[in-house]
Amino acid sequence: MTKILIVDDHQLFREGVKRILDFEDSFEVVGEGDDGSEVNELYRKYEPDVVLMDINMPRMNGVEATDQLRKEFPDVKVIMLSIHDDESYVSHALKSGALGYMLKEMDADAIVQAIKVVAAGGSYLHPKVTHNLVAEFRRLSEREYKGSFQQSEIRRPLHLLTKRECEVLQLLTDGQSNRTIGETLFISEKTVKNHVSSILQKMGVNDRTQAVVTAIKNGWVEVK
């Protein structure tokens, strides 16, 4: 059973997320809070496996709360909740120690998937966020090389992945969700999930984010 603590200053949003999670037999919402300043006390009381933390709260925001929480509980697993997909918000969240970043527009299946991934020790970023981080990576690379940065010829990892899996990996890098990848490749969402699972296993990574980062470092995908 995965125990979950929800910290968000909007009660209606908390109730909505709780209803979604109540449908999962393996999840239990053990506690709720409405401000980052009370997170440490709530964590000590409920000992959750995963904390869902709103990034914008009135007295102490989610980034500050996560940083404070990790000082007392270094192994805490926090997923940040936000309406912002700007890379600066994501960067601050990850630097504070959050293992996930979810946009509040995510559907129920994505929320459940994110919690399962983080609870298992992985990291999870919303596909739109991944795309923005890739764009920021390219911008910083161009600045580092003073405008002379040019991506070398793409070397598809056909020694490791099938041609179709290479296509899926590229679309993951582009920030597409399983649903939009299926629509792009004219395959079912279930088939996409199977391809993603195969990609992660073959690449020896735990989640989509690690797969994208590894692919970029190895020049296996085009950074657009």
C-alpha positions in Angstrom: 0.0 0.0 0.0 1.4 3.4 -1.0 0.6 6.1 1.6 0.1 9.6 0.2 0.1 13.0 1.7 -1.6 15.8 -0.2 -0.5 19.4 0.5 -2.4 22.1 -1.5 -4.1 25.3 -0.4 -7.1 24.6 -2.7 -9.5 22.3 -0.9 -11.5 21.5 -4.0 -8.4 20.4 -5.8 -7.3 18.2 -2.9 -10.7 16.6 -2.8 -10.6 16.0 -6.6 -7.2 14.3 -6.4 -8.3 12.3 -3.4 -11.3 10.9 -5.3 -9.0 9.9 -8.1 -6.6 8.1 -5.8 -9.4 6.4 -3.9 -10.1 4.3 -7.0 -6.6 2.7 -6.7 -6.6 -0.2 -4.3 -2.9 0.2 -3.8 -3.1 3.9 -2.8 -4.2 5.4 0.6 -4.4 9.1 1.2 -3.3 9.3 4.8 -3.3 13.0 5.3 -3.9 16.5 3.9 -2.5 20.0 4.4 -3.0 23.4 3.0 0.4 25.1 3.4 4.1 24.2 3.2 4.8 25.4 6.7 3.1 22.4 8.2 4.6 19.7 6.0 7.3 18.5 8.4 4.8 18.0 11.1 2.4 16.2 8.8 5.2 14.0 7.5 6.2 13.0 11.0 2.5 12.2 11.9 1.5 10.2 8.8 4.9 8.9 7.5 3.7 8.9 3.8 5.5 7.1 1.0 4.8 10.0 -1.4 4.0 13.7 -0.9 2.0 15.6 -3.5 3.0 19.2 -3.0 1.5 22.3 -4.5 4.3 24.7 -5.8 2.3 27.9 -5.0 1.0 28.3 -1.4 0.5 31.4 0.6 2.8 31.2 3.6 5.5 28.7 2.4 5.6 27.6 -1.2 6.3 24.0 -2.3 9.9 24.5 -3.3 10.8 26.0 0.2 8.8 23.3 1.9 10.4 20.5 0.0 13.9 21.8 0.7 13.0 22.1 4.4 11.4 18.6 4.4 14.5 17.0 2.9 16.7 18.4 5.6 14.9 16.4 8.2 13.8 13.5 6.0 16.5 13.1 3.2 14.7 10.1 1.6 11.3 11.8 1.2 9.7 11.4 -2.2 7.9 14.6 -3.4 5.9 15.2 -6.5 5.4 18.9 -7.2 1.9 20.0 -8.4 1.8 23.1 -10.6 -0.1 25.0 -13.2 3.2 26.3 -14.6 5.2 24.4 -17.3 7.9 27.0 -17.5 11.4 25.4 -17.2 12.4 27.8 -14.4 9.7 26.5 -12.1 10.7 22.9 -13.0 14.4 23.6 -12.3 13.7 25.1 -8.9 11.4 22.2 -8.0 14.1 19.6 -9.0 16.9 21.5 -7.3 14.8 21.4 -4.0 14.8 17.6 -4.3 11.4 16.9 -5.8 11.4 13.6 -7.8 8.3 14.5 -9.9 6.7 17.5 -11.5 3.0 17.2 -12.5 0.8 19.8 -14.2 -2.6 20.1 -12.7 -4.1 19.6 -16.1 -3.0 16.0 -16.1 -5.6 13.3 -16.4 -6.3 10.7 -13.7 -4.2 7.9 -15.4 -1.2 10.2 -15.6 -1.5 11.1 -11.9 -1.6 7.5 -10.9 1.3 6.6 -13.2 3.4 9.5 -11.8 2.8 8.3 -8.2 3.6 4.7 -9.0 6.9 5.7 -10.7 8.1 8.0 -7.9 7.0 5.5 -5.2 9.1 2.9 -6.9 12.2 5.2 -6.8 12.0 6.8 -10.2 11.3 10.3 -11.4 8.4 11.7 -13.4 8.0 14.8 -15.5 4.9 15.8 -17.4 5.5 15.4 -21.1 5.1 19.1 -21.8 7.6 19.9 -19.1 10.1 17.4 -20.6 9.8 19.2 -24.0 10.4 22.6 -22.3 13.5 21.2 -20.5 14.9 19.9 -23.8 14.4 23.3 -25.3 16.2 24.9 -22.4 19.0 22.4 -22.7 19.5 23.3 -26.4 19.4 27.1 -25.5 22.1 26.7 -22.8 24.2 24.5 -25.1 24.1 27.2 -27.8 25.1 29.8 -25.2 27.9 27.6 -23.9 29.4 27.2 -27.4 28.7 30.9 -28.2 26.3 30.2 -31.0 28.5 27.6 -32.7 26.6 24.6 -31.3 25.4 22.3 -34.0 23.8 18.9 -33.3 25.9 16.2 -34.9 24.3 13.6 -37.2 21.7 11.6 -35.3 22.9 8.0 -34.6 19.7 6.0 -34.1 20.4 3.2 -31.5 19.3 0.4 -33.9 21.8 -1.9 -32.1 19.6 -1.6 -29.0 16.1 -0.6 -30.1 13.8 -1.5 -32.9 13.0 1.1 -35.6 9.6 1.7 -34.0 11.1 2.1 -30.6 13.5 4.7 -32.0 10.5 6.6 -33.3 8.7 6.4 -29.9 11.9 7.6 -28.2 12.1 10.6 -30.4 8.5 11.5 -29.7 9.1 11.1 -26.0 12.0 13.7 -26.4 9.5 15.9 -28.2 7.4 15.9 -25.1 4.5 13.9 -26.5 2.2 11.9 -24.2 1.4 8.2 -24.8 -1.9 9.3 -26.4 -0.4 11.8 -28.8 2.4 9.3 -29.7 -0.3 6.8 -30.6 -2.1 9.3 -32.7 1.1 10.3 -34.5 2.2 6.7 -35.2 -1.4 5.4 -35.8 -1.1 2.8 -33.0 -3.0 2.2 -29.8 -2.1 3.9 -26.5 -1.6 0.4 -25.1 0.9 -0.4 -27.8 2.7 2.8 -27.0 2.9 1.8 -23.3 4.4 -1.5 -24.3 7.0 0.2 -26.5 7.9 2.6 -23.7 8.3 -0.3 -21.2 10.5 -2.1 -23.7 12.6 1.0 -24.3 13.2 1.6 -20.5 14.2 -2.1 -20.0 16.6 -2.1 -23.0 18.2 1.2 -22.0 18.5 0.2 -18.4 16.7 3.2 -17.0 13.8 3.6 -14.6 11.6 6.2 -16.3 10.9 8.3 -19.3 12.9 11.3 -18.1 16.0 9.2 -17.7 15.5 7.7 -21.2 15.2 11.1 -22.8 18.3 12.5 -21.0 20.3 9.4 -21.9 19.2 9.6 -25.5 20.2 13.3 -25.8 23.6 12.6 -24.3 24.3 9.8 -26.8 23.0 11.8 -29.8 20.2 9.3 -30.5 17.5 11.8 -30.9 17.0 15.2 -32.5 16.8 18.1 -30.1 14.3 20.5 -31.7 
